[in-house]
Amino acid sequence: MNEEERRKIDQIDSAMAQLFVQRMAAVRSVAANKKAAGAPVEDLERERAMLERRCAELEDASLRGYYSDFLRSVISISKDYQTELISGSIIIERGCLSRAGQLLGLKSGKALVVSDSGVPGQYPRTVAESLAGCGVEASVFTFEQGEANKNLTTYAAVMNALVERGFTRTDAVVAVGGGVVGDMAGFVAATFMRGIRFFNIPTTLLSQVDSSVGGKTAVDFGGVKNIVGAFHMPSKVLIDPDTLATLPQRQLANGLVEAIKMGATGDAELFELIERSSDAAADADEIIRRSIAFKKSVVDADPRESGLRRVLNFGHTIGHAIESVGAGRYLHGEAVALGMLPFAGPEVRGRLEAVLGKYNLPVSHSLPAAEIRALIAHDKKASGAGITVVKVDKIGTFRFETVDIEQLAL
C-alpha cells in the first residue's frame, strides 16, 4: 500500500468516526424514548427491513454481504448501548450515597470501600453503612490524598488490606472519591486474584464526567502518569451530584474542563450549555449526563483504545506533560485546558479561551518546552518522533493527525 492509499483510508476512517459519533447521539435519543415508553430495545423486524434496504442501495452486489455484516455489527453495538442506557448501570441520582447498598445490588460477601484523606469522611462511611445494611461485610480503607500517592506503595497497602481481611474472588472493591481513588481502587480490583468486582462512586465533577466511565485504571511510576495499569470496567457507577456541594470552586472548574472537552469534540449542545451557564453546579446533572453519554458511546465502540477512543485524549497529550512538569502547580483539568488550546482551530480557540476564562481556568503557562516535549516522547501514543493528536476545527467535531513532537506549539 503506497502513501496515497494510506492517506485516503485515514481520511475515510476519520469521516467514519465523525459519523459514528453522530449515529450514537441519535441512538441516545432513541433509548430515551424507548425508556419513557417502556418499549423493548430489540425490534428484529425493523432490523431485517433496514438491512435489506441499505444493502440494496449498493450498486456493487459483491459487497452487499460484507456490508450486511458491517451493519449487523453497528446494530449490535447500538443495542448494547441502548441496553446500558435503559438498564441504568450508570445511575445519576441526588442522595444516592445513602442507598448504595441497594443500588449496587450486593447482598453478601465482603466489600472494601477505598477512599482518600481528601474525601469528606461521611461519604465512604455512608456507603459502608448502606452496604452493611444489605448484608455485606463492609470496611473502609483510606490512603493519603494526592496524585503523588497514586503509586505502587499505596497499591501494595490496599492489596495487603484485601489479603489480611480474607477477600476472595466473590468479593468487591468500591471506590468513593475522585479520579485518584478510582484509578487506585480500580487497578487493585483488576489485579487482585486476576480481577474481582469493582464499583465506582465518584465524588468530584472531574471523576463524575470522565474517569467514572471507561474502565481505565492505573498508577503512576517513574514520574510518568498512569504508566502501569489495566482495563477493568466497573460493574456499576453511582453518581450523586450532591457531593459537589463540598467541592471548592477551583476543583469544580477543574472537573468542568473534561465536560468542555466532550462538548468540543462531540456534543456542541453540551459546549453551548457550559458557555451560557451562570452556575455550573446548578446545571451539573445535565452536564454530567451529556458528558457520560458521549464518553460511553465512544468507549463502547472502542473499549481498548485502538482507534476512535483516542478522541478522548483531546488536550491530554500536552496536558499530562504540563501536569507532570508543573509538579503540583496545575490540577489535572487545568493542565488539560492548556493542552487543548494548541490543537484548536482559530474559531474554536477563541470560544475555548472565553469559556475557560469564565471559570478562571488557565489559558497560558511559562513551563519549559523542552521538559514538556521530553515527557510527551514517553507518552503511550508516541511512535518514533511523532505522536497522534486530536484536533478540533469546529465545535462538536474532531480529526486525528500525526505530528512531529519537536514541532508542537507549547
C-alpha positions in Angstrom: 0.0 0.0 0.0 1.5 3.4 -1.0 1.3 6.6 1.0 -1.5 8.0 -1.1 -3.7 4.9 -0.4 -2.9 5.1 3.3 -3.8 8.8 3.3 -7.1 8.1 1.6 -8.0 5.3 4.1 -7.1 7.5 7.0 -9.4 10.2 5.7 -12.2 7.8 5.3 -11.7 6.3 8.8 -11.7 9.9 10.2 -15.0 10.6 8.4 -16.5 7.4 9.7 -15.5 8.3 13.2 -17.4 11.5 12.9 -20.5 9.7 11.5 -20.3 7.1 14.3 -20.4 9.9 16.9 -23.5 11.4 15.2 -25.2 8.0 15.0 -24.7 7.3 18.6 -26.1 10.7 19.5 -29.2 9.6 17.7 -29.2 6.3 19.5 -29.2 8.1 22.8 -32.4 9.9 21.8 -34.0 6.6 20.7 -33.0 5.0 24.0 -34.6 7.8 26.0 -37.8 7.5 24.0 -37.9 3.7 24.5 -37.2 4.1 28.2 -40.1 6.6 28.6 -42.4 4.4 26.6 -41.3 1.1 28.2 -40.6 -0.3 24.7 -38.1 -3.1 24.1 -34.6 -2.4 22.8 -34.8 -5.1 20.1 -37.1 -4.8 17.0 -36.0 -7.7 14.8 -38.5 -7.0 12.0 -37.3 -3.4 11.7 -33.7 -4.5 11.7 -34.4 -7.0 8.9 -36.1 -4.4 6.8 -33.4 -1.8 7.4 -30.6 -4.3 6.4 -32.5 -5.2 3.1 -33.0 -1.5 2.2 -29.4 -0.4 3.0 -27.8 -3.4 1.2 -30.0 -2.9 -1.9 -28.6 0.7 -2.2 -25.1 -0.7 -3.0 -24.6 -0.9 -6.8 -21.7 -3.4 -6.4 -23.6 -6.6 -5.4 -20.4 -8.4 -4.5 -20.1 -6.0 -1.5 -23.6 -6.5 -0.1 -22.7 -9.5 2.1 -19.8 -7.6 3.6 -21.9 -4.5 4.1 -24.6 -6.6 5.8 -22.0 -7.9 8.3 -20.8 -4.4 8.9 -24.3 -3.1 9.6 -25.1 -6.0 11.9 -22.0 -5.1 14.0 -23.2 -1.5 14.1 -26.7 -2.6 15.2 -25.3 -4.8 17.8 -23.2 -2.0 19.3 -26.2 0.3 19.2 -28.4 -2.2 21.0 -25.8 -2.8 23.7 -25.5 1.0 24.2 -29.3 1.3 24.4 -29.5 -1.5 26.9 -26.9 0.1 29.2 -28.7 3.5 29.0 -32.1 2.0 29.8 -31.0 -0.6 32.4 -29.1 2.1 34.4 -25.6 0.6 35.0 -24.7 4.3 35.5 -27.0 5.9 38.0 -27.1 9.7 38.4 -29.3 10.5 41.4 -29.1 13.1 44.1 -28.8 11.5 47.5 -27.9 8.0 46.2 -24.9 7.5 48.5 -27.3 6.5 51.3 -28.8 3.9 49.0 -25.6 2.5 47.7 -26.2 -1.0 49.1 -29.5 -1.3 47.4 -28.4 0.3 44.1 -25.1 -1.7 43.8 -27.1 -4.9 44.2 -24.6 -6.5 46.7 -26.3 -8.8 49.3 -23.5 -10.8 50.8 -19.7 -11.2 50.9 -17.1 -8.6 51.6 -16.6 -5.1 50.2 -13.6 -2.8 50.7 -14.6 0.9 50.4 -11.5 2.7 49.2 -11.2 6.4 49.7 -8.5 9.1 50.4 -8.0 11.7 53.1 -9.3 14.5 50.8 -12.7 13.0 50.6 -15.2 14.0 53.3 -15.2 11.1 55.7 -19.0 10.9 55.8 -19.1 9.7 52.1 -17.2 6.4 52.5 -18.8 5.8 55.9 -22.3 6.3 54.4 -21.6 3.9 51.6 -20.1 1.3 54.0 -23.1 1.6 56.4 -25.5 1.2 53.5 -23.7 -1.9 52.3 -23.7 -3.4 55.8 -27.5 -2.8 56.0 -27.8 -5.1 52.9 -25.9 -7.9 54.5 -22.4 -7.1 53.2 -19.3 -7.1 55.4 -18.0 -3.7 54.5 -14.9 -1.9 55.7 -13.2 1.4 54.8 -9.6 1.8 53.7 -8.3 5.4 53.4 -4.9 6.5 51.9 -3.3 10.0 51.8 -4.8 12.2 49.1 -2.9 13.5 46.0 -1.5 12.3 42.7 1.8 11.8 44.4 0.3 8.9 46.4 -1.1 7.1 43.3 1.8 4.8 43.3 2.9 1.2 43.8 3.5 1.8 47.6 -0.2 2.7 48.1 -1.2 -0.1 45.7 0.6 -2.6 47.9 -1.1 -1.2 51.0 -4.5 -1.7 49.6 -3.7 -5.2 48.3 -2.4 -6.0 51.8 -5.7 -4.9 53.3 -7.6 -7.3 51.0 -5.3 -10.2 51.9 -5.5 -9.5 55.6 -9.3 -9.3 55.5 -9.6 -12.6 53.7 -11.1 -11.3 50.4 -11.9 -13.8 47.7 -12.9 -13.7 44.0 -16.6 -13.3 45.0 -15.9 -10.0 46.9 -15.7 -6.5 45.7 -13.8 -3.2 45.8 -15.8 0.1 45.9 -14.2 3.4 45.1 -15.5 6.5 46.8 -13.7 9.7 45.8 -12.1 11.4 42.9 -10.1 10.2 40.0 -7.0 9.2 42.0 -9.2 6.9 44.2 -11.0 5.5 41.2 -7.7 4.7 39.4 -6.2 3.1 42.5 -9.2 1.1 43.6 -9.9 0.0 40.0 -6.3 -1.2 39.5 -6.4 -3.1 42.7 -9.7 -4.8 41.7 -8.3 -5.5 38.2 -5.3 -7.3 39.6 -6.3 -8.9 42.9 -6.8 -12.6 42.1 -6.7 -11.6 38.4 -9.8 -9.5 38.8 -12.7 -9.0 41.2 -15.8 -6.9 41.0 -15.3 -3.1 41.0 -17.9 -0.4 41.8 -17.2 3.3 41.3 -18.8 6.1 43.3 -17.1 9.3 42.0 -17.5 12.4 44.3 -15.8 15.1 42.2 -17.0 16.6 39.0 -13.8 15.6 37.2 -14.3 11.9 38.1 -18.1 12.0 37.5 -17.9 13.3 33.9 -14.7 11.4 32.9 -12.9 8.7 34.8 -16.0 7.1 36.2 -16.6 5.5 32.8 -14.3 3.7 30.5 -12.5 1.1 32.7 -9.0 2.6 32.5 -7.3 2.0 35.8 -3.6 2.8 36.6 -1.0 4.1 39.0 2.0 6.4 38.3 5.6 5.1 38.1 9.0 6.6 37.4 7.5 10.1 37.2 5.2 9.0 34.4 1.4 9.4 34.9 -0.7 6.2 34.5 2.1 4.2 33.1 1.2 1.0 35.0 -2.4 0.0 34.6 -5.2 -2.3 33.2 -8.6 -2.1 31.7 -11.3 -3.1 34.3 -14.8 -1.9 33.7 -16.9 -1.0 36.8 -19.9 -3.3 37.4 -21.9 -0.2 38.3 -21.3 3.6 38.7 -23.3 5.7 41.2 -23.1 9.5 40.8 -24.5 11.7 43.4 -24.3 15.4 42.3 -25.0 16.4 45.9 -21.3 15.6 46.7 -20.3 18.6 44.6 -21.5 20.9 47.4 -18.3 20.2 49.3 -16.0 21.0 46.4 -14.0 24.3 46.3 -14.7 26.4 43.2 -11.3 25.6 41.8 -12.0 21.8 41.9 -15.4 22.4 40.4 -13.8 24.3 37.5 -11.1 21.7 37.3 -13.7 19.0 36.6 -15.6 21.1 34.2 -12.7 21.0 31.8 -13.4 17.4 30.9 -17.0 18.2 30.1 -15.8 21.1 27.9 -13.6 18.6 26.1 -16.5 16.3 25.5 -18.6 19.1 24.2 -15.8 20.5 21.9 -15.2 17.1 20.3 -18.6 15.5 20.1 -21.6 17.4 21.6 -21.9 21.0 20.5 -25.1 21.4 22.7 -23.1 20.4 25.8 -20.4 23.0 24.9 -23.1 25.7 24.4 -24.7 24.7 27.8 -21.4 25.3 29.6 -20.9 28.6 27.6 -24.2 30.1 28.7 -24.4 28.6 32.2 -24.2 31.0 35.0 -23.9 28.3 37.6 -22.1 25.0 36.6 -23.1 23.4 39.9 -26.8 24.1 39.4 -26.5 22.6 35.8 -24.4 19.7 37.0 -27.0 17.0 36.4 -27.3 17.8 32.7 -23.6 18.4 32.2 -22.8 15.0 33.8 -25.5 13.2 31.9 -24.4 14.5 28.5 -20.7 14.1 29.2 -21.1 10.5 30.2 -23.4 9.7 27.3 -20.8 10.9 24.8 -17.9 9.2 26.5 -19.8 5.9 26.9 -20.7 5.8 23.3 -17.0 6.1 22.4 -15.8 3.6 25.0 -18.5 1.0 24.0 -17.2 1.2 20.4 -13.5 1.1 21.3 -13.1 -0.4 24.8 -9.3 -1.0 24.4 -8.4 2.4 22.9 -7.4 1.1 19.5 -9.0 3.7 17.4 -12.0 6.0 18.0 -11.3 6.3 21.7 -8.3 8.4 21.0 -10.8 11.3 20.7 -11.0 11.4 24.5 -7.3 12.4 24.5 -8.1 15.9 23.3 -5.9 18.1 25.5 -4.3 15.2 27.3 -1.2 14.8 25.1 0.3 18.1 26.2 -1.9 18.3 29.4 -0.3 15.2 31.1 3.1 16.6 30.4 2.2 20.0 31.8 0.8 18.4 34.9 4.0 16.5 35.5 6.4 19.3 34.7 4.3 21.7 36.8 4.8 19.5 39.8 1.6 20.4 41.5 1.2 23.9 40.0 -1.7 22.8 37.9 -4.6 20.4 38.6 -5.4 17.8 36.0 -8.2 19.7 34.4 -6.2 22.9 34.4 -3.4 21.1 32.6 -5.8 19.6 30.1 -7.3 23.1 29.5 -3.8 24.3 28.5 -3.3 21.2 26.4 -6.5 21.7 24.3 -5.6 25.2 23.0 -2.7 24.3 20.7 -4.9 21.8 18.8 -8.0 24.1 18.4 -8.7 25.9 15.2 -8.9 29.7 15.2 -12.7 29.8 15.8 -12.6 27.1 18.4 -9.7 28.6 20.2 -11.5 31.9 20.7 -14.6 30.1 22.2 -12.4 27.9 24.3 -10.4 30.7 25.8 -13.6 32.6 26.6 -15.2 29.7 28.4 -12.0 28.8 30.2 -11.6 32.4 31.3 -15.2 32.4 32.5 -14.3 29.7 35.0 -10.9 31.2 36.0 -9.1 28.4 34.2 -5.6 29.0 32.7 -5.0 29.8 29.0 -1.2 30.2 29.1 1.8 28.9 31.0 5.6 29.5 31.3 6.8 26.0 31.8 10.0 24.9 29.9 9.0 23.5 26.4 12.0 21.1 26.4 10.8 19.3 29.5 7.3 19.0 28.2 8.5 17.6 24.9 10.6 15.0 26.7 7.6 13.7 28.6 5.4 13.7 25.5 8.0 11.4 23.9 7.3 8.9 26.6 3.5 9.1 26.0 1.8 5.8 25.2 0.5 7.3 22.0 4.0 8.3 20.7 5.7 6.5 17.9 9.2 7.5 17.0 9.4 11.3 16.6 5.7 11.6 16.0 2.5 11.4 18.0 -1.2 11.2 17.1 -3.2 14.1 18.4 -6.8 15.2 18.3 -7.6 18.5 16.5 -10.8 20.4 16.7 -11.6 22.8 13.9 -15.3 23.2 14.7 -17.1 22.7 18.0 -18.7 19.2 18.1 -16.2 17.7 15.6 -12.7 16.3 15.6 -10.0 14.8 13.5 -6.8 12.8 14.1 -3.4 13.9 12.9 0.1 12.7 13.5 2.5 15.5 14.3 6.3 15.8 15.0 6.8 16.2 18.7 9.5 18.8 18.1 7.1 20.9 16.1 4.4 21.1 18.8 3.3 24.6 19.8 3.7 24.6 23.6 
